[in-house]
């Protein structure tokens, strides 16, 4: 009797802090379609064509460059590469002919975050430089990345992309700045 009721597909993308992984966990109420196939369509940043993969219900689903087709085995060895930062479009489908769907956007920013972490760490190494003006550029970048994530969650994808690109250009400029630290 537990399979009776409203079918509600839902998932969350887990921030793994790993540029090589995209983790998607299932929070769906599959009900009467629990035994039918399910799959997820993932559209990578800058792509128009989704990649369709089997979705394991009630589990964490991990995707990498091999499973998403952005890298291939080399000499029979796994060749995992970093997945691109940017906005991913994900659509979960289940039931007969995938008629039940749930859609979400996700801003993957793991490589960006690693660069930002390096900048914060480098700044914190010299405690004698604890001046507020040295923190301002990194605080602005933190604010931009928060705004890009917020815009993504709200479905404002064009704005999110613009803000994310601005944050990326700011971190690159910060890395090249000789007077910033």
PyMOL commands that place a pseudoatom at each C-alpha (Angstrom):
pseudoatom trace, name=CA, resn=UNK, resi=1, chain=A, elem=C, hetatm=0, pos=[0.000, 0.000, 0.000]
pseudoatom trace, name=CA, resn=UNK, resi=2, chain=A, elem=C, hetatm=0, pos=[2.995, 2.350, 0.364]
pseudoatom trace, name=CA, resn=UNK, resi=3, chain=A, elem=C, hetatm=0, pos=[3.089, 2.747, -3.421]
pseudoatom trace, name=CA, resn=UNK, resi=4, chain=A, elem=C, hetatm=0, pos=[-0.260, 4.535, -3.514]
pseudoatom trace, name=CA, resn=UNK, resi=5, chain=A, elem=C, hetatm=0, pos=[-0.356, 8.311, -3.637]
pseudoatom trace, name=CA, resn=UNK, resi=6, chain=A, elem=C, hetatm=0, pos=[1.054, 11.221, -5.556]
pseudoatom trace, name=CA, resn=UNK, resi=7, chain=A, elem=C, hetatm=0, pos=[4.229, 10.667, -7.564]
pseudoatom trace, name=CA, resn=UNK, resi=8, chain=A, elem=C, hetatm=0, pos=[6.718, 13.453, -6.812]
pseudoatom trace, name=CA, resn=UNK, resi=9, chain=A, elem=C, hetatm=0, pos=[10.133, 13.419, -8.458]
pseudoatom trace, name=CA, resn=UNK, resi=10, chain=A, elem=C, hetatm=0, pos=[12.816, 15.410, -6.671]
pseudoatom trace, name=CA, resn=UNK, resi=11, chain=A, elem=C, hetatm=0, pos=[16.591, 15.430, -6.402]
pseudoatom trace, name=CA, resn=UNK, resi=12, chain=A, elem=C, hetatm=0, pos=[19.363, 17.587, -5.044]
pseudoatom trace, name=CA, resn=UNK, resi=13, chain=A, elem=C, hetatm=0, pos=[22.853, 18.128, -6.383]
pseudoatom trace, name=CA, resn=UNK, resi=14, chain=A, elem=C, hetatm=0, pos=[25.396, 17.705, -3.617]
pseudoatom trace, name=CA, resn=UNK, resi=15, chain=A, elem=C, hetatm=0, pos=[28.313, 20.135, -3.442]
pseudoatom trace, name=CA, resn=UNK, resi=16, chain=A, elem=C, hetatm=0, pos=[31.198, 17.664, -3.411]
pseudoatom trace, name=CA, resn=UNK, resi=17, chain=A, elem=C, hetatm=0, pos=[34.039, 20.198, -3.743]
pseudoatom trace, name=CA, resn=UNK, resi=18, chain=A, elem=C, hetatm=0, pos=[35.491, 17.692, -6.227]
pseudoatom trace, name=CA, resn=UNK, resi=19, chain=A, elem=C, hetatm=0, pos=[35.887, 18.974, -9.802]
pseudoatom trace, name=CA, resn=UNK, resi=20, chain=A, elem=C, hetatm=0, pos=[35.868, 15.402, -11.068]
pseudoatom trace, name=CA, resn=UNK, resi=21, chain=A, elem=C, hetatm=0, pos=[32.438, 14.481, -9.661]
pseudoatom trace, name=CA, resn=UNK, resi=22, chain=A, elem=C, hetatm=0, pos=[28.805, 15.524, -10.010]
pseudoatom trace, name=CA, resn=UNK, resi=23, chain=A, elem=C, hetatm=0, pos=[26.693, 13.977, -7.237]
pseudoatom trace, name=CA, resn=UNK, resi=24, chain=A, elem=C, hetatm=0, pos=[22.902, 13.792, -7.496]
pseudoatom trace, name=CA, resn=UNK, resi=25, chain=A, elem=C, hetatm=0, pos=[20.816, 12.315, -4.704]
pseudoatom trace, name=CA, resn=UNK, resi=26, chain=A, elem=C, hetatm=0, pos=[17.236, 11.143, -5.045]
pseudoatom trace, name=CA, resn=UNK, resi=27, chain=A, elem=C, hetatm=0, pos=[14.449, 12.502, -2.842]
pseudoatom trace, name=CA, resn=UNK, resi=28, chain=A, elem=C, hetatm=0, pos=[11.563, 11.288, -4.997]
pseudoatom trace, name=CA, resn=UNK, resi=29, chain=A, elem=C, hetatm=0, pos=[8.293, 9.662, -3.991]
pseudoatom trace, name=CA, resn=UNK, resi=30, chain=A, elem=C, hetatm=0, pos=[8.198, 7.156, -6.863]
pseudoatom trace, name=CA, resn=UNK, resi=31, chain=A, elem=C, hetatm=0, pos=[5.026, 5.393, -5.694]
pseudoatom trace, name=CA, resn=UNK, resi=32, chain=A, elem=C, hetatm=0, pos=[3.474, 3.248, -8.476]
pseudoatom trace, name=CA, resn=UNK, resi=33, chain=A, elem=C, hetatm=0, pos=[6.339, 3.952, -10.917]
pseudoatom trace, name=CA, resn=UNK, resi=34, chain=A, elem=C, hetatm=0, pos=[9.008, 2.661, -8.519]
pseudoatom trace, name=CA, resn=UNK, resi=35, chain=A, elem=C, hetatm=0, pos=[9.633, -0.423, -10.672]
pseudoatom trace, name=CA, resn=UNK, resi=36, chain=A, elem=C, hetatm=0, pos=[9.665, 1.450, -13.976]
pseudoatom trace, name=CA, resn=UNK, resi=37, chain=A, elem=C, hetatm=0, pos=[12.871, 2.822, -15.541]
pseudoatom trace, name=CA, resn=UNK, resi=38, chain=A, elem=C, hetatm=0, pos=[14.217, 6.228, -14.600]
pseudoatom trace, name=CA, resn=UNK, resi=39, chain=A, elem=C, hetatm=0, pos=[16.917, 8.326, -16.140]
pseudoatom trace, name=CA, resn=UNK, resi=40, chain=A, elem=C, hetatm=0, pos=[18.490, 11.725, -15.813]
pseudoatom trace, name=CA, resn=UNK, resi=41, chain=A, elem=C, hetatm=0, pos=[19.360, 14.139, -18.602]
pseudoatom trace, name=CA, resn=UNK, resi=42, chain=A, elem=C, hetatm=0, pos=[22.395, 16.305, -17.876]
pseudoatom trace, name=CA, resn=UNK, resi=43, chain=A, elem=C, hetatm=0, pos=[23.253, 19.256, -20.079]
pseudoatom trace, name=CA, resn=UNK, resi=44, chain=A, elem=C, hetatm=0, pos=[26.818, 20.416, -19.513]
pseudoatom trace, name=CA, resn=UNK, resi=45, chain=A, elem=C, hetatm=0, pos=[27.731, 24.123, -19.429]
pseudoatom trace, name=CA, resn=UNK, resi=46, chain=A, elem=C, hetatm=0, pos=[27.899, 25.546, -22.937]
pseudoatom trace, name=CA, resn=UNK, resi=47, chain=A, elem=C, hetatm=0, pos=[26.173, 22.523, -24.489]
pseudoatom trace, name=CA, resn=UNK, resi=48, chain=A, elem=C, hetatm=0, pos=[22.712, 22.337, -26.001]
pseudoatom trace, name=CA, resn=UNK, resi=49, chain=A, elem=C, hetatm=0, pos=[22.437, 18.536, -26.115]
pseudoatom trace, name=CA, resn=UNK, resi=50, chain=A, elem=C, hetatm=0, pos=[21.621, 16.643, -22.909]
pseudoatom trace, name=CA, resn=UNK, resi=51, chain=A, elem=C, hetatm=0, pos=[23.414, 13.443, -21.972]
pseudoatom trace, name=CA, resn=UNK, resi=52, chain=A, elem=C, hetatm=0, pos=[20.978, 10.785, -20.812]
pseudoatom trace, name=CA, resn=UNK, resi=53, chain=A, elem=C, hetatm=0, pos=[22.024, 8.300, -18.111]
pseudoatom trace, name=CA, resn=UNK, resi=54, chain=A, elem=C, hetatm=0, pos=[20.233, 5.700, -16.009]
pseudoatom trace, name=CA, resn=UNK, resi=55, chain=A, elem=C, hetatm=0, pos=[19.174, 7.133, -12.650]
pseudoatom trace, name=CA, resn=UNK, resi=56, chain=A, elem=C, hetatm=0, pos=[19.341, 4.892, -9.598]
pseudoatom trace, name=CA, resn=UNK, resi=57, chain=A, elem=C, hetatm=0, pos=[16.333, 5.523, -7.399]
pseudoatom trace, name=CA, resn=UNK, resi=58, chain=A, elem=C, hetatm=0, pos=[16.726, 6.205, -3.674]
pseudoatom trace, name=CA, resn=UNK, resi=59, chain=A, elem=C, hetatm=0, pos=[20.524, 6.471, -4.013]
pseudoatom trace, name=CA, resn=UNK, resi=60, chain=A, elem=C, hetatm=0, pos=[23.289, 8.973, -4.620]
pseudoatom trace, name=CA, resn=UNK, resi=61, chain=A, elem=C, hetatm=0, pos=[24.163, 8.968, -8.316]
pseudoatom trace, name=CA, resn=UNK, resi=62, chain=A, elem=C, hetatm=0, pos=[27.737, 9.926, -9.179]
pseudoatom trace, name=CA, resn=UNK, resi=63, chain=A, elem=C, hetatm=0, pos=[28.777, 11.181, -12.591]
pseudoatom trace, name=CA, resn=UNK, resi=64, chain=A, elem=C, hetatm=0, pos=[32.285, 11.890, -13.875]
pseudoatom trace, name=CA, resn=UNK, resi=65, chain=A, elem=C, hetatm=0, pos=[33.984, 12.744, -17.154]
pseudoatom trace, name=CA, resn=UNK, resi=66, chain=A, elem=C, hetatm=0, pos=[33.882, 9.088, -18.256]
pseudoatom trace, name=CA, resn=UNK, resi=67, chain=A, elem=C, hetatm=0, pos=[30.201, 8.573, -17.531]
pseudoatom trace, name=CA, resn=UNK, resi=68, chain=A, elem=C, hetatm=0, pos=[29.330, 11.923, -19.128]
pseudoatom trace, name=CA, resn=UNK, resi=69, chain=A, elem=C, hetatm=0, pos=[31.476, 11.282, -22.198]
pseudoatom trace, name=CA, resn=UNK, resi=70, chain=A, elem=C, hetatm=0, pos=[33.896, 14.185, -21.805]
pseudoatom trace, name=CA, resn=UNK, resi=71, chain=A, elem=C, hetatm=0, pos=[36.882, 11.836, -21.424]
pseudoatom trace, name=CA, resn=UNK, resi=72, chain=A, elem=C, hetatm=0, pos=[37.646, 8.283, -22.473]
pseudoatom trace, name=CA, resn=UNK, resi=73, chain=A, elem=C, hetatm=0, pos=[39.684, 5.326, -21.279]
pseudoatom trace, name=CA, resn=UNK, resi=74, chain=A, elem=C, hetatm=0, pos=[43.359, 5.596, -22.206]
pseudoatom trace, name=CA, resn=UNK, resi=75, chain=A, elem=C, hetatm=0, pos=[45.263, 2.309, -22.585]
pseudoatom trace, name=CA, resn=UNK, resi=76, chain=A, elem=C, hetatm=0, pos=[42.449, 0.525, -20.705]
pseudoatom trace, name=CA, resn=UNK, resi=77, chain=A, elem=C, hetatm=0, pos=[42.872, 2.905, -17.743]
pseudoatom trace, name=CA, resn=UNK, resi=78, chain=A, elem=C, hetatm=0, pos=[40.258, 5.235, -16.401]
pseudoatom trace, name=CA, resn=UNK, resi=79, chain=A, elem=C, hetatm=0, pos=[40.999, 8.786, -17.442]
pseudoatom trace, name=CA, resn=UNK, resi=80, chain=A, elem=C, hetatm=0, pos=[38.949, 11.013, -15.160]
pseudoatom trace, name=CA, resn=UNK, resi=81, chain=A, elem=C, hetatm=0, pos=[39.225, 14.676, -15.953]
pseudoatom trace, name=CA, resn=UNK, resi=82, chain=A, elem=C, hetatm=0, pos=[37.735, 17.701, -14.263]
pseudoatom trace, name=CA, resn=UNK, resi=83, chain=A, elem=C, hetatm=0, pos=[34.162, 18.470, -15.200]
pseudoatom trace, name=CA, resn=UNK, resi=84, chain=A, elem=C, hetatm=0, pos=[33.651, 22.031, -16.373]
pseudoatom trace, name=CA, resn=UNK, resi=85, chain=A, elem=C, hetatm=0, pos=[32.532, 24.709, -13.978]
pseudoatom trace, name=CA, resn=UNK, resi=86, chain=A, elem=C, hetatm=0, pos=[29.336, 26.455, -14.991]
pseudoatom trace, name=CA, resn=UNK, resi=87, chain=A, elem=C, hetatm=0, pos=[25.601, 25.929, -15.061]
pseudoatom trace, name=CA, resn=UNK, resi=88, chain=A, elem=C, hetatm=0, pos=[24.321, 22.389, -15.458]
pseudoatom trace, name=CA, resn=UNK, resi=89, chain=A, elem=C, hetatm=0, pos=[20.754, 21.665, -16.462]
pseudoatom trace, name=CA, resn=UNK, resi=90, chain=A, elem=C, hetatm=0, pos=[19.385, 18.415, -15.035]
pseudoatom trace, name=CA, resn=UNK, resi=91, chain=A, elem=C, hetatm=0, pos=[16.071, 16.718, -15.740]
pseudoatom trace, name=CA, resn=UNK, resi=92, chain=A, elem=C, hetatm=0, pos=[14.948, 13.559, -13.943]
pseudoatom trace, name=CA, resn=UNK, resi=93, chain=A, elem=C, hetatm=0, pos=[12.469, 11.372, -15.840]
pseudoatom trace, name=CA, resn=UNK, resi=94, chain=A, elem=C, hetatm=0, pos=[10.492, 8.385, -14.663]
pseudoatom trace, name=CA, resn=UNK, resi=95, chain=A, elem=C, hetatm=0, pos=[7.459, 6.302, -15.493]
pseudoatom trace, name=CA, resn=UNK, resi=96, chain=A, elem=C, hetatm=0, pos=[6.174, 5.098, -18.805]
pseudoatom trace, name=CA, resn=UNK, resi=97, chain=A, elem=C, hetatm=0, pos=[8.044, 6.948, -21.562]
pseudoatom trace, name=CA, resn=UNK, resi=98, chain=A, elem=C, hetatm=0, pos=[9.540, 9.313, -18.953]
pseudoatom trace, name=CA, resn=UNK, resi=99, chain=A, elem=C, hetatm=0, pos=[6.250, 11.174, -18.541]
pseudoatom trace, name=CA, resn=UNK, resi=100, chain=A, elem=C, hetatm=0, pos=[7.008, 12.274, -14.965]
pseudoatom trace, name=CA, resn=UNK, resi=101, chain=A, elem=C, hetatm=0, pos=[9.765, 14.883, -14.776]
pseudoatom trace, name=CA, resn=UNK, resi=102, chain=A, elem=C, hetatm=0, pos=[11.614, 17.133, -12.371]
pseudoatom trace, name=CA, resn=UNK, resi=103, chain=A, elem=C, hetatm=0, pos=[13.990, 19.851, -13.560]
pseudoatom trace, name=CA, resn=UNK, resi=104, chain=A, elem=C, hetatm=0, pos=[16.736, 21.789, -11.788]
pseudoatom trace, name=CA, resn=UNK, resi=105, chain=A, elem=C, hetatm=0, pos=[19.737, 24.012, -12.629]
pseudoatom trace, name=CA, resn=UNK, resi=106, chain=A, elem=C, hetatm=0, pos=[22.995, 23.740, -10.717]
pseudoatom trace, name=CA, resn=UNK, resi=107, chain=A, elem=C, hetatm=0, pos=[26.079, 25.984, -10.684]
pseudoatom trace, name=CA, resn=UNK, resi=108, chain=A, elem=C, hetatm=0, pos=[29.149, 23.761, -10.414]
pseudoatom trace, name=CA, resn=UNK, resi=109, chain=A, elem=C, hetatm=0, pos=[32.034, 25.901, -9.204]
pseudoatom trace, name=CA, resn=UNK, resi=110, chain=A, elem=C, hetatm=0, pos=[34.579, 23.468, -7.777]
pseudoatom trace, name=CA, resn=UNK, resi=111, chain=A, elem=C, hetatm=0, pos=[37.626, 24.612, -9.788]
pseudoatom trace, name=CA, resn=UNK, resi=112, chain=A, elem=C, hetatm=0, pos=[36.666, 28.235, -9.181]
pseudoatom trace, name=CA, resn=UNK, resi=113, chain=A, elem=C, hetatm=0, pos=[36.351, 27.532, -5.447]
pseudoatom trace, name=CA, resn=UNK, resi=114, chain=A, elem=C, hetatm=0, pos=[39.798, 25.926, -5.380]
pseudoatom trace, name=CA, resn=UNK, resi=115, chain=A, elem=C, hetatm=0, pos=[41.294, 29.114, -6.837]
pseudoatom trace, name=CA, resn=UNK, resi=116, chain=A, elem=C, hetatm=0, pos=[39.386, 31.260, -4.360]
pseudoatom trace, name=CA, resn=UNK, resi=117, chain=A, elem=C, hetatm=0, pos=[40.523, 29.011, -1.495]
pseudoatom trace, name=CA, resn=UNK, resi=118, chain=A, elem=C, hetatm=0, pos=[44.155, 29.413, -2.599]
pseudoatom trace, name=CA, resn=UNK, resi=119, chain=A, elem=C, hetatm=0, pos=[43.770, 33.204, -2.605]
pseudoatom trace, name=CA, resn=UNK, resi=120, chain=A, elem=C, hetatm=0, pos=[42.222, 33.253, 0.882]
pseudoatom trace, name=CA, resn=UNK, resi=121, chain=A, elem=C, hetatm=0, pos=[44.867, 30.899, 2.207]
pseudoatom trace, name=CA, resn=UNK, resi=122, chain=A, elem=C, hetatm=0, pos=[47.713, 32.904, 0.700]
pseudoatom trace, name=CA, resn=UNK, resi=123, chain=A, elem=C, hetatm=0, pos=[46.285, 36.086, 2.202]
pseudoatom trace, name=CA, resn=UNK, resi=124, chain=A, elem=C, hetatm=0, pos=[45.978, 34.478, 5.641]
pseudoatom trace, name=CA, resn=UNK, resi=125, chain=A, elem=C, hetatm=0, pos=[49.585, 33.241, 5.698]
pseudoatom trace, name=CA, resn=UNK, resi=126, chain=A, elem=C, hetatm=0, pos=[50.983, 36.631, 6.609]
pseudoatom trace, name=CA, resn=UNK, resi=127, chain=A, elem=C, hetatm=0, pos=[49.098, 37.724, 9.719]
pseudoatom trace, name=CA, resn=UNK, resi=128, chain=A, elem=C, hetatm=0, pos=[50.874, 41.071, 9.727]
pseudoatom trace, name=CA, resn=UNK, resi=129, chain=A, elem=C, hetatm=0, pos=[48.888, 42.037, 6.615]
pseudoatom trace, name=CA, resn=UNK, resi=130, chain=A, elem=C, hetatm=0, pos=[45.471, 41.833, 8.240]
pseudoatom trace, name=CA, resn=UNK, resi=131, chain=A, elem=C, hetatm=0, pos=[44.178, 45.031, 6.720]
pseudoatom trace, name=CA, resn=UNK, resi=132, chain=A, elem=C, hetatm=0, pos=[40.558, 45.316, 5.659]
pseudoatom trace, name=CA, resn=UNK, resi=133, chain=A, elem=C, hetatm=0, pos=[41.383, 46.692, 2.213]
pseudoatom trace, name=CA, resn=UNK, resi=134, chain=A, elem=C, hetatm=0, pos=[43.254, 43.468, 1.348]
pseudoatom trace, name=CA, resn=UNK, resi=135, chain=A, elem=C, hetatm=0, pos=[40.116, 41.414, 2.040]
pseudoatom trace, name=CA, resn=UNK, resi=136, chain=A, elem=C, hetatm=0, pos=[37.745, 43.552, -0.025]
pseudoatom trace, name=CA, resn=UNK, resi=137, chain=A, elem=C, hetatm=0, pos=[38.567, 42.056, -3.472]
pseudoatom trace, name=CA, resn=UNK, resi=138, chain=A, elem=C, hetatm=0, pos=[38.029, 38.518, -2.183]
pseudoatom trace, name=CA, resn=UNK, resi=139, chain=A, elem=C, hetatm=0, pos=[34.862, 39.515, -0.362]
pseudoatom trace, name=CA, resn=UNK, resi=140, chain=A, elem=C, hetatm=0, pos=[33.539, 41.016, -3.599]
pseudoatom trace, name=CA, resn=UNK, resi=141, chain=A, elem=C, hetatm=0, pos=[34.335, 37.758, -5.418]
pseudoatom trace, name=CA, resn=UNK, resi=142, chain=A, elem=C, hetatm=0, pos=[32.573, 35.777, -2.658]
pseudoatom trace, name=CA, resn=UNK, resi=143, chain=A, elem=C, hetatm=0, pos=[29.548, 38.039, -3.080]
pseudoatom trace, name=CA, resn=UNK, resi=144, chain=A, elem=C, hetatm=0, pos=[29.542, 37.568, -6.848]
pseudoatom trace, name=CA, resn=UNK, resi=145, chain=A, elem=C, hetatm=0, pos=[29.687, 33.777, -6.582]
pseudoatom trace, name=CA, resn=UNK, resi=146, chain=A, elem=C, hetatm=0, pos=[26.844, 33.845, -4.038]
pseudoatom trace, name=CA, resn=UNK, resi=147, chain=A, elem=C, hetatm=0, pos=[24.805, 36.007, -6.419]
pseudoatom trace, name=CA, resn=UNK, resi=148, chain=A, elem=C, hetatm=0, pos=[25.529, 33.636, -9.324]
pseudoatom trace, name=CA, resn=UNK, resi=149, chain=A, elem=C, hetatm=0, pos=[24.386, 30.672, -7.228]
pseudoatom trace, name=CA, resn=UNK, resi=150, chain=A, elem=C, hetatm=0, pos=[21.232, 32.526, -6.159]
pseudoatom trace, name=CA, resn=UNK, resi=151, chain=A, elem=C, hetatm=0, pos=[20.394, 33.468, -9.750]
pseudoatom trace, name=CA, resn=UNK, resi=152, chain=A, elem=C, hetatm=0, pos=[20.892, 29.824, -10.780]
pseudoatom trace, name=CA, resn=UNK, resi=153, chain=A, elem=C, hetatm=0, pos=[18.549, 28.577, -8.065]
pseudoatom trace, name=CA, resn=UNK, resi=154, chain=A, elem=C, hetatm=0, pos=[15.937, 31.126, -9.196]
pseudoatom trace, name=CA, resn=UNK, resi=155, chain=A, elem=C, hetatm=0, pos=[16.272, 29.967, -12.817]
pseudoatom trace, name=CA, resn=UNK, resi=156, chain=A, elem=C, hetatm=0, pos=[17.758, 33.280, -14.000]
pseudoatom trace, name=CA, resn=UNK, resi=157, chain=A, elem=C, hetatm=0, pos=[20.334, 31.465, -16.100]
pseudoatom trace, name=CA, resn=UNK, resi=158, chain=A, elem=C, hetatm=0, pos=[21.500, 34.309, -18.332]
pseudoatom trace, name=CA, resn=UNK, resi=159, chain=A, elem=C, hetatm=0, pos=[22.102, 36.542, -15.316]
pseudoatom trace, name=CA, resn=UNK, resi=160, chain=A, elem=C, hetatm=0, pos=[23.785, 33.694, -13.427]
pseudoatom trace, name=CA, resn=UNK, resi=161, chain=A, elem=C, hetatm=0, pos=[26.163, 33.064, -16.322]
pseudoatom trace, name=CA, resn=UNK, resi=162, chain=A, elem=C, hetatm=0, pos=[27.068, 36.759, -16.560]
pseudoatom trace, name=CA, resn=UNK, resi=163, chain=A, elem=C, hetatm=0, pos=[27.721, 37.026, -12.827]
pseudoatom trace, name=CA, resn=UNK, resi=164, chain=A, elem=C, hetatm=0, pos=[29.739, 33.789, -12.778]
pseudoatom trace, name=CA, resn=UNK, resi=165, chain=A, elem=C, hetatm=0, pos=[31.894, 35.007, -15.690]
pseudoatom trace, name=CA, resn=UNK, resi=166, chain=A, elem=C, hetatm=0, pos=[32.479, 38.271, -13.816]
pseudoatom trace, name=CA, resn=UNK, resi=167, chain=A, elem=C, hetatm=0, pos=[33.506, 36.338, -10.689]
pseudoatom trace, name=CA, resn=UNK, resi=168, chain=A, elem=C, hetatm=0, pos=[35.865, 34.203, -12.799]
pseudoatom trace, name=CA, resn=UNK, resi=169, chain=A, elem=C, hetatm=0, pos=[37.464, 37.268, -14.367]
pseudoatom trace, name=CA, resn=UNK, resi=170, chain=A, elem=C, hetatm=0, pos=[37.842, 38.878, -10.917]
pseudoatom trace, name=CA, resn=UNK, resi=171, chain=A, elem=C, hetatm=0, pos=[39.613, 35.835, -9.448]
pseudoatom trace, name=CA, resn=UNK, resi=172, chain=A, elem=C, hetatm=0, pos=[41.945, 35.698, -12.457]
pseudoatom trace, name=CA, resn=UNK, resi=173, chain=A, elem=C, hetatm=0, pos=[42.730, 39.401, -12.074]
pseudoatom trace, name=CA, resn=UNK, resi=174, chain=A, elem=C, hetatm=0, pos=[43.322, 38.880, -8.352]
pseudoatom trace, name=CA, resn=UNK, resi=175, chain=A, elem=C, hetatm=0, pos=[45.732, 36.007, -9.026]
pseudoatom trace, name=CA, resn=UNK, resi=176, chain=A, elem=C, hetatm=0, pos=[47.750, 38.245, -11.375]
pseudoatom trace, name=CA, resn=UNK, resi=177, chain=A, elem=C, hetatm=0, pos=[47.730, 41.263, -9.061]
pseudoatom trace, name=CA, resn=UNK, resi=178, chain=A, elem=C, hetatm=0, pos=[51.115, 41.897, -7.433]
pseudoatom trace, name=CA, resn=UNK, resi=179, chain=A, elem=C, hetatm=0, pos=[49.857, 44.565, -5.008]
pseudoatom trace, name=CA, resn=UNK, resi=180, chain=A, elem=C, hetatm=0, pos=[46.891, 42.548, -3.713]
pseudoatom trace, name=CA, resn=UNK, resi=181, chain=A, elem=C, hetatm=0, pos=[48.947, 40.667, -1.137]
for i in range(1, 181): cmd.bond("trace and resi %d" % i, "trace and resi %d" % (i + 1))
show_as sticks, trace
zoom trace
